[in-house]
Amino acid sequence: MKTVYNFSAGPAVLPKSVLEKAQSELVNYENSGMSVMELSHRSSLFESIIENAETLLRELMTIPDNYKVLFLQGGASMQFTMVPLNLAQHKKALYVNTGSWAKKAISEAKKLGNVDVEVIASSEDKNFTYIPDIRKEDIPQDAAYVHITTNNTIEGTTIYDLPDTGVVPIVADMSSNILSIDYNVADFGLIYAGAQKNIGPAGLTVVIVRDDLIGQADVLSAMLDYDIHAKNGSMYNTPPTYSIYMAKLVFEWIKEQGGVSQMEKQNKEKAAILYDEIDSSALFSSPVNPKDRSINNIPFITGNEDLDKKFNQEALATGFENLKGHRSVGGMRASLYNAFPKAGVVALVELMKQFEAENGGTK
């Protein structure tokens, strides 16, 4: 099998040891004669899987006892509706617009006619290349929540220091940097994340929500009601069983690596290698405000669309997969999640140096 480096923003690279363990258990899990994909979600074997997954996640993120952990479906995009539906009916919901996914969250919330949606800060004026100031004086203290996107996968920005929102809970879309930045869960009212970047395969969505925020509203559908999912242990309907199993394996792997703080340290080291090359290059540059740069998703450009295209073609031929930037930003984007190897970043930098030597630097 050829060696490739997968820079995909999601579904993303998984730890090789996790894939190998899943492979070894694929057709016969725990001597059951069945695959995890065949197990009843009501079986003792699967109940053990989902219970262990929650226990591990609670340990890794130091989740307080007064928070529920839910394993749901529908991706982060489903949460764009579930959050305001459960938390903000007949209330004001505040949003910080920092990119494409934040815009979608705002758009979905506005579709609910009984939610008063207000954007309190935005970086759209500069194509989302920075994190805007979020001022406490702009936050009505009777609002249901302040919604932020902690890491903007497409634009390559991150909120490292949380805003002071007073008594208003922070709701965070943490899809692309959960378990890679060591946030304090108690600083949030609700966290949600699609699994396909740092947790496991697509199909699973993790929600971490404070007890007092759920069960307070009439929700039009049981499937959209956090309280019902919480009371049923994430098994009101058949959950994404195999994705939860894979998440458990990834949680075990992160624990073996030293936990989230160690993941953050490694991710900063990997990102620094690439950013150092970008900043010293006469050809490549970063469009992102330096203090707001993501360590998980790193866009970079040459400033010449033809050169960007040529670099992407050469990178693909070299075994660098999914390096092409999002169409709204252009250029290239390296997604360096927890499982992405440092060797891949070093190899990318070598390719960049070679490409610059052959094509000249004009930055």
Secondary structure, DSSP 4 states (H G I P E B T S, - for coil): ----EE--SSS----HHHHHHHHHTSS-GGGSSS-GGGS-TTSHHHHHHHHHHHHHHHHHHT--TTEEEEEE-SHHHHHHHHHHHHH-TTEEEEEEE-SHHHHHHHHHHHTSTTEEEEEEEE-GGGTT-SPPP--GGGS-TT-SEEEEESEETTTTEE--SPP--TTSPEEEE-TTTTTTS---GGG-SEEEEESTTTTSSTT-EEEEEEGGGSSSS--S-GGG-HHHHHHTTT-SS---HHHHHHHHHHHHHHHHHT-HHHHHHHHHHHHHHHHHHHHH-SS-B--S-GGGB-SSEEEEB-S-HHHHHHHHHHHHHHTEES-BPPTTT-SEEEE--TTS-HHHHHHHHHHHHHHHHHH----
